[in-house]
Amino acid sequence: MTKRNGPPRKPDREPSTLTCSPNPQTAVQNVIVFVLSAFLGNEILSKVPTWLGFFALVVAMINVVGGFLVTDRMLQMFARRQKPPAASEKSQEGAKTPVQ
């Protein structure tokens, strides 16, 4: 074979649009389609689709709440900390408290 010089050639066809992309919207859309098909689909002999849809909703809500908790914790890391009260203020507060 001879080596070809010049720019690389374009492929004869475009890559498939059905490839999996790591997009959060795709995951959300898949969950929505699954839940809607489970709840609005024809009645199947068992309640498996309904329970799977319910389970998907529970897991999605845990994911959302966990995301908010992690975000809040990260934001607390960047918050300014308050200075502790000075030693003279502590001694004055202790003097005001009556001893029983």
N, C-alpha and C positions, 0 to 999 in steps of 0.2 A: 504494500500500500504506500501511496505517496502522501506526504504531509501537505495539508492544504494551508496556504498562507492567506492572511486577510482576516476580516472580522468574522465572528462566528455566525453561522446561518441560523435563521429562525426555524423553529420546528414547523412541520407541515400542518399541524393542528394545534389549537389552543389547549392549554391544560384544562382538565375537567373542572367544572364549577361545583361538582359534588364532593370535592375533597373536604376533609374535616379541617376547620380552622379553629384555633384556640380563641374564640371570641365569647365573652360572657353573654352577649345577647343571644347567641346561638343556643347556649345552654338553657337560658330562660325560656326561649321559644320552644325548645324541645320539651321542657317540663310542662308548659302551658298546653301544648298539643296533646301530650300524654294524658294530662288531667282531664282536659275537655273530652278526649275520646273515651276515657274511662267513665265519666259521668254522663255523657250524652250519647254514647254508643248504644247499640242494641243490647238487650238484656242477655247475658250469657248465663250458662247453667249455674255458675257460682258467683260469689261476691268478690272474687279475687281482684278484678279491675277497680272496684270501688275502694277496697282496702289499699291497693297499690297507689291509687290516686291520693288517698288520705295520707298515706305514709310519705309520698312525695311532697305534699304540702307541709307536713310537719318538719321534714328535713330541710326544706327550703326556708321555713321560718327560723329554724335553729341557725341556719347559715347567715341569714340577714341579721338576726340579733347578735350573733357572735361577731359579725363584721363591725357593728356599731360599738360593741364593747371593746374590741381591739383598737378601733379608731380613737375612742375616748381615752383609752389608756396611753396611746401614743401621743395624743395632744397634751395629756397631763405631764408628760416628760418634758415638753417644751414650755410649760407654764412657769412663771416666775414664782419662786418660793418666798413666803413671808419671813421676815426676820424675827427671831425669837425675842421676847421682851427682855429689856436690859435687867441686870441684877438689882439695880436700885429700885426699879418698879416692883419687882418680886418682894423685896423686903418691906416696902410700904404697904403692899396688899396684905402681907402677913400680919402687920401691926394692927390693921383695922379689924381683923377677925377676933371677936371676943373668945376667950378661953373659958371652957365650962368645967 
